[in-house]
Amino acid sequence: MKLVRQVGWGRALLVLLAIWLLVLVLFAASPVFRVPTSPEPDVRTTQRLARAFHDLEVLKRQNAELRTLFSDINVGDPSLKQEQRDALFQDLQKKLQRAEKLLEQSHDSEKYGGIEPREEPSIQYEKMRRKMSNGVQEMWYYVSGELKKMQKQAQALSPQLATRITRVLEEGVVHKRSLLTDVDTLAEVDGYAAWREKEASDLSDLVQRRLDYLQNPEDCGSARKLVCNLNKGCGYGCQLHHLVYCFTVAYGTERTLILKSRGWRYRKAGWEEVFLPISRTCTDPSGRTHSHWPGRPDTQVVDLPIVDSLSPRPPYLPLAVPKDLAPRLSRIHGDPIVWWIGQFLKFLLRPQEATSNMIQEASVKLGFKRPIVGVHIRRTDKVGTEAAFHPLEEYMAAVDEYYNLLEMKQKVDRRRVYLASDDPKVIGEAQRKYPEYDILGDPNVAKTAAVSTRYSGSSLNGIILDIHFLSLSDYLVCTFSSQVCRVAYEIMQTLYPDAARQFRSLDDIYYYGGQSSHTQVAILPHHARDMNEMNLEAGDLVGIAGNHWDGYSKGKNLRTNQIGLYPSFKAQDRIEIADFPTYPQVPLVRSNTES
């Protein structure tokens, strides 16, 4: 039987070789290889020719593999011993696999615009690529900010000079867009796009499987548990971040998270009426021993307070990421902590069927379509207390800049904005002032976000929709002082290999409520030029307070305790790492038997 099977393999390979030779002939005769009559072929024709020659080269390599394989088909030789036949058959299988791999690479090349895929980039390359992009943006913040100050002074003294500065700004921003486009294009043509997608998918899958393992113990009766009460006295975005905080502590202590959500201010029946339960096997908060945080390692059930009252504070609170994942995260993502938080939200926000249907119906009704920029404008309780007022024009200037940059790379059929706000008048204002845009938004949803109606079923549906569509947008414009926008930004990270730069905040840098210190490392020295600035030496640690988006950030030099401004490009974020559990029970790679 084995000999028959091996001879069958030989015949099949002969047929396969004949087919590939026919394909080569057809490719050679294809119109794509005909020389165009125009002396200057257009870009599309040139690209098609390049793609065709690439395919031909791949086919030649495949054909060579098959010829080698065909020349070795002598498994039917009666002089061969069984062991020799088996060894030869295994060798033939390996060669066939190499040929199949070449075919897969050809398909990958087609998917990524004819770029030959490479195995994987170095961490130095990925970090430098992101640093270049950030450096261009920070340089423009500085140059444009200084020129605008000079422009204001020149308007009274020399109108001609003011006009000249305006021209420099107009031409300078085009230079900035061109540089950013080049840096972005580098990631598209360097051959690592397939690796980035796969690595991001594999890393997310690993974390999701670890969370599933943690949340579904075989024996709930003996499992160690951490109890979290959902009803923190704040809004929906704040409560989501409270829940993520509980989950990160559960992950760090290897305790199954038990969520108490009955009587939730948004839905009295609890979390499970809107989203899937966070456990299939363990929802009972009881146990043999019970205590408040921190308990002891052998305490079965521990009650967790809100982060504001947490003492002692464990090392794995945000902004810390797991030590075992940090090397991979540092290479794949520009802001690892945002990716890490996004993974918990991905697990938590799995919708019940009714919620999923609501989202789908809203998407159809809105006509949600890409490209689109998500804009979140907070107007009511935050303004004047936690955040400054920003006019609509400031948000839309950032939207304009995104589309101006995008149009350097592709044709945009229509500029679209998904506008979310707690003030329904903002949507009408945007539609009147910006008729060249398709402004998508529901004033009724905005009404339910008002303080007087915020904690209701309709308000919950509205905020779920707003966050969902904001996170699906290609770019976010908002104020990071709002938790709604930060949640949308965190969820966005689960949809792309790296969406760390796909935002423009008009006020704060990204932060997490109750976080540990946000530290940067000075990479270049700086000597203060006035009383507002501070000195830096390379290697100094800086506690960053914020980015002024004018080329400068504010912080505290932890070596000298000096507080002041410093050029943003002269320091970079330090990734905070903690010794989280590594969950050895969960394999690093999903097995073929897992669904």
HELIX and SHEET records of a PDB file:
HELIX    1   1 LYS A    2  ALA A   29  1                                  28    
HELIX    2   2 PRO A   31  PHE A   33  5                                   3    
HELIX    3   3 VAL A   43  SER A   71  1                                  29    
HELIX    4   4 GLN A   82  LYS A  111  1                                  30    
HELIX    5   5 ILE A  123  LEU A  157  1                                  35    
HELIX    6   6 PRO A  159  VAL A  189  1                                  31    
HELIX    7   7 ALA A  193  GLN A  215  1                                  23    
HELIX    8   8 TYR A  236  THR A  253  1                                  18    
HELIX    9   9 TRP A  271  GLU A  273  5                                   3    
HELIX   10  10 VAL A  307  SER A  309  5                                   3    
HELIX   11  11 ALA A  326  ILE A  332  1                                   7    
HELIX   12  12 PRO A  336  LEU A  348  1                                  13    
HELIX   13  13 GLU A  353  LEU A  366  1                                  14    
HELIX   14  14 LEU A  392  LEU A  406  1                                  15    
HELIX   15  15 LYS A  425  LYS A  433  1                                   9    
HELIX   16  16 PRO A  443  THR A  448  1                                   6    
HELIX   17  17 VAL A  451  THR A  453  5                                   3    
HELIX   18  18 GLY A  457  LEU A  472  1                                  16    
HELIX   19  19 GLN A  483  MET A  492  1                                  10    
HELIX   20  20 SER A  568  LYS A  570  5                                   3    
SHEET    1   A 4 THR A 256  LYS A 260  0                                        
SHEET    2   A 4 LYS A 225  ASN A 229  1                                        
SHEET    3   A 4 VAL A 301  ASP A 303  1                                        
SHEET    4   A 4 HIS A 290  HIS A 292  1                                        
SHEET    1   B 2 ALA A 320  PRO A 322  0                                        
SHEET    2   B 2 GLU A 576  ALA A 578  1                                        
SHEET    1   C 5 TYR A 437  LEU A 440  0                                        
SHEET    2   C 5 ARG A 415  SER A 421  1                                        
SHEET    3   C 5 VAL A 373  ILE A 377  1                                        
SHEET    4   C 5 TYR A 475  CYS A 478  1                                        
SHEET    5   C 5 PHE A 503  SER A 505  1                                        
SHEET    1   D 5 ILE A 563  PRO A 567  0                                        
SHEET    2   D 5 TYR A 552  ASN A 557 -1                                        
SHEET    3   D 5 LEU A 541  ASN A 547 -1                                        
SHEET    4   D 5 THR A 519  ALA A 522 -1                                        
SHEET    5   D 5 ALA A 571  ASP A 573 -1                                        
END                                                                             
